[in-house]
Amino acid sequence: MRLLIATDAWAPQVNGVVRSLENMAAAGPAYGFEPVLLTHRDFASLPLPGYPEIRLAYATKRHVARLWDTLRPTHVHIATEGTVGYATRRYCLAHRRPFTTSYHTRFPEYVSARAPVPEAWSYAWLRRFHGASNGTMVSTPSLERDLAGRGFTKLMRWTRGVDTDLFRPRAAGEPEPAAFAGLPRPIFLCVGRLAVEKNLDAFLRLDLPGTKVVIGDGPDRARLAAIDPRARFLGTRTGADLAALYPGADAFVFPSLTDTFGIVLLEALACGVPVAAYPVTGPLDVIGGTGAGVLGHDLGAAARAALAIPRARCRAEALRYTWAESARQFYDNIALAHGTAPVRARAPGAAPRSVVGIG
């Protein structure tokens, strides 16, 4: 079976959508699927103004048709609502091919933060986009309830995971991260894209002891750096480099009000770092009631209270989330929506194949 995953989010972007799809594609062979990725790289594209790492693909139904004849997928998953996802959706509808979608990003809130576009208009378009699918995957119970209340149907659960071998507490004898050496304690860490929708203003304006550290980059960096000149901005870090920094923090602060999950929450917990966040979708599902963090509308009070949480409790909570379970849910959903029997994992996954040089 060949699964076409159509996504506008792909490298060099660094975000939870890309990380989730990388892990699902790698797990595909274990479930009897050969994943094939259709991304902006397969089309002519332009950089998004002010955000060059995001490419806007010139993708049309005709382009997808040309690729389809080469790939001949048996199953289709449309991961994003951008030009690649929309063109793939149009092709599937025109040829009566079933497909699933996933809801990763609260675009209505993101758009309204940048332009005077009512959220209701964006949600109406998204309802139509996802309503044509055989199932829409959502990451948390609170997101499922929210979208159901907005008229979305055929919702399917798909959780996320974390690599607890890579993201782990610092072992006895391991040195403190060099980037944190000499910084006043406690260290409050925030990891994410430096863009208006991430609400980093709320973190940087907090009156906290010690040092605020921000990992990530984006179009809002200069403005955010001016809010608190004492905060340290370390730029984008990934892989082992990122995993080595988390354990050096005393608390992880997640100020976003619009994320649908927040994989960085799991990464922090896996490294034994307690979380402070607002009581909204994502943190409510990952942190609420676990004792591994503090949720509150007063983010500063939550951050200070999180310092008292035992690190072992955080690690134990993260161990409940695995990419293996995430993949099981994902491929079960694919099979169910396409009317085929689910396949149990047989062996470790392999890296996905990607179509390149088209467009």
Residue pairs with C-beta under 8 A, 6 or more apart in sequence:
1 32
1 33
1 34
1 74
1 75
1 340
2 33
2 34
2 35
2 36
2 71
2 72
2 73
2 74
2 75
3 28
3 33
3 34
3 35
3 36
3 73
3 74
3 75
3 76
3 77
3 334
4 36
4 38
4 71
4 73
4 75
4 76
4 77
4 88
5 21
5 24
5 25
5 35
5 36
5 37
5 38
5 77
5 79
5 352
6 38
6 64
6 76
6 77
6 78
6 79
6 80
6 84
6 85
6 88
7 17
7 21
7 37
7 38
7 39
7 78
7 79
7 80
7 84
7 85
8 39
8 40
8 57
8 79
8 80
8 81
8 82
8 83
8 84
8 85
9 15
9 17
9 18
9 21
9 79
9 80
9 82
9 104
10 18
10 21
10 37
10 39
10 40
10 41
11 18
12 53
13 53
13 54
14 53
14 193
14 216
14 236
14 238
15 193
16 104
16 160
16 259
16 261
16 262
16 263
16 264
17 79
17 80
17 104
17 105
19 263
20 104
20 160
20 263
20 326
21 37
21 79
22 352
23 161
23 323
23 326
23 327
24 35
24 326
24 327
24 330
24 331
25 35
25 37
25 349
25 351
25 352
26 349
26 350
26 351
26 352
27 323
27 324
27 327
27 330
27 331
27 345
27 349
28 34
28 35
28 331
28 349
28 350
28 352
29 347
29 349
29 350
30 327
30 345
30 346
30 347
30 348
30 349
31 327
31 331
31 343
31 344
31 345
31 346
32 343
32 346
33 75
33 331
33 334
33 343
34 353
35 352
35 353
36 71
36 73
36 352
36 353
36 354
36 355
37 352
37 353
37 354
37 355
38 64
38 67
38 71
38 84
38 88
38 355
39 57
39 84
39 354
40 55
40 56
40 57
40 59
40 84
41 55
41 354
41 356
42 57
42 67
42 84
42 355
42 356
42 357
42 358
42 359
43 57
43 58
43 59
43 63
43 83
43 84
43 358
43 359
44 57
44 58
44 359
45 55
45 56
45 57
45 58
45 359
46 55
46 56
46 58
47 53
47 54
47 55
47 56
48 54
48 55
48 56
50 219
51 195
51 218
51 219
56 82
56 83
57 82
57 83
57 84
57 359
58 83
58 359
59 83
59 84
59 86
59 87
59 88
60 87
61 87
61 90
61 91
61 94
63 87
63 358
63 359
64 87
64 88
64 90
64 91
65 91
66 358
67 355
67 358
68 91
70 355
71 355
74 338
75 334
75 338
75 340
76 88
76 92
76 97
76 98
76 99
76 100
77 99
77 100
77 101
77 102
77 334
78 85
78 88
78 89
78 92
78 99
78 100
78 101
78 102
78 133
79 85
79 101
79 102
79 104
80 104
80 105
81 101
81 107
81 126
81 129
85 101
86 129
88 99
89 99
89 101
89 129
89 132
89 133
91 97
92 98
92 99
93 132
98 134
98 337
98 338
98 339
99 133
99 134
99 337
100 133
100 134
100 135
100 136
100 137
100 156
100 333
100 334
100 337
100 338
101 129
101 130
101 133
101 135
101 136
101 137
102 136
102 137
102 138
102 158
103 126
103 130
103 136
103 137
103 138
103 143
103 147
103 152
103 260
104 139
104 260
105 260
106 197
106 258
106 259
106 260
107 122
107 126
108 119
108 120
108 121
108 122
108 123
108 126
109 119
109 197
109 257
109 258
110 197
110 258
111 117
111 119
111 122
112 118
112 119
112 122
113 196
113 197
114 196
123 150
126 152
127 150
127 151
127 152
130 136
130 152
131 152
131 153
131 154
133 154
133 337
134 154
134 337
134 338
135 154
135 155
135 156
135 333
135 336
135 337
136 147
136 152
136 153
136 154
136 155
136 156
137 155
137 156
137 157
137 158
137 330
137 333
138 144
138 147
138 155
138 156
138 157
138 158
138 260
139 157
139 158
139 159
139 160
139 260
139 261
139 285
140 159
140 260
140 261
140 281
140 282
140 284
140 285
140 286
141 157
141 285
142 281
142 282
142 284
142 285
143 260
143 261
143 281
143 282
143 285
144 155
144 157
146 281
147 155
148 155
156 333
156 336
156 337
157 329
157 333
158 326
158 329
158 330
158 333
159 321
159 325
159 326
159 329
160 261
160 263
160 266
160 321
160 326
161 266
161 321
161 322
161 323
161 324
161 325
161 326
162 263
162 266
162 267
162 269
162 270
162 318
162 321
162 322
162 323
163 270
163 323
164 270
164 318
164 319
164 322
166 239
166 240
166 243
167 243
167 246
167 266
167 267
167 270
167 271
167 318
168 243
168 247
168 270
168 271
168 272
168 315
169 247
169 271
169 272
169 311
169 315
170 176
170 247
170 248
170 271
176 248
177 244
177 245
177 247
177 248
179 213
179 232
179 234
179 245
179 248
180 187
180 213
180 245
180 248
180 249
183 210
183 211
183 213
183 232
184 209
184 210
184 211
185 210
185 211
185 250
186 208
186 209
186 210
186 211
186 250
186 251
186 307
187 210
187 211
187 213
187 248
187 249
187 250
187 251
188 203
188 206
188 208
188 210
188 211
188 212
188 213
188 249
188 250
188 251
188 252
188 253
188 276
188 303
189 213
189 214
189 215
189 245
189 246
189 249
189 251
189 252
189 253
189 268
189 273
190 200
190 203
190 212
190 213
190 214
190 215
190 216
190 252
190 253
190 254
190 255
191 214
191 215
191 216
191 242
191 246
191 252
191 264
191 267
191 268
192 198
192 200
192 215
192 216
192 254
192 256
192 264
193 216
193 217
193 218
194 200
194 214
194 216
194 217
194 218
194 219
194 220
194 221
194 224
195 218
195 219
195 220
196 220
197 256
197 258
198 218
198 255
198 256
198 258
198 259
199 255
199 256
199 257
199 258
200 214
200 220
200 224
200 255
201 224
201 227
201 255
202 255
202 299
203 212
203 214
203 253
203 255
203 299
204 212
204 214
204 224
204 227
204 228
204 231
205 227
205 228
206 212
206 253
206 299
206 300
206 303
207 300
208 300
208 303
208 304
209 304
210 250
211 230
211 231
211 232
212 228
212 230
212 231
212 232
212 253
213 231
213 232
213 234
213 249
214 224
214 231
214 232
214 233
214 234
215 234
215 235
215 236
215 237
215 242
215 245
216 235
216 236
217 235
217 236
221 233
224 233
225 231
225 233
234 245
237 245
242 267
243 267
243 271
246 252
246 267
246 268
246 270
246 271
246 273
247 271
247 272
247 273
249 268
249 271
249 273
250 273
250 307
251 273
251 274
251 275
251 276
251 303
251 306
251 307
252 264
252 265
252 268
252 273
252 274
252 275
252 276
252 293
252 306
253 275
253 276
253 277
253 299
253 303
254 262
254 264
254 265
254 275
254 276
254 277
254 278
254 282
254 283
255 277
255 278
255 299
256 262
256 277
256 278
256 280
256 282
257 278
257 280
258 280
259 281
259 282
260 281
260 282
261 282
261 285
261 286
262 277
262 282
262 283
262 286
265 275
265 277
265 282
265 283
265 286
265 287
265 293
266 286
266 318
266 321
268 274
268 275
268 314
269 275
269 286
269 292
269 293
269 314
269 315
269 317
269 318
270 314
270 315
270 318
270 319
271 314
271 315
272 311
272 312
272 314
272 315
273 311
273 314
274 292
274 293
274 294
274 306
274 307
274 309
274 311
274 313
274 314
275 283
275 286
275 287
275 292
275 293
275 294
275 306
275 314
276 293
276 294
276 295
276 296
276 299
276 302
276 303
276 305
276 306
277 283
277 287
277 293
277 295
277 299
277 302
278 295
278 296
278 297
278 299
279 288
279 295
279 296
279 297
283 293
283 295
284 295
287 293
287 294
287 295
288 295
290 313
290 317
291 309
291 313
291 317
292 309
292 313
292 314
292 316
292 317
292 318
293 302
293 306
293 309
293 314
294 301
294 302
294 303
294 305
294 306
294 309
295 302
296 302
296 305
324 345
327 345
327 349
328 345
331 342
331 343
332 342
335 341
335 342
335 343
336 342
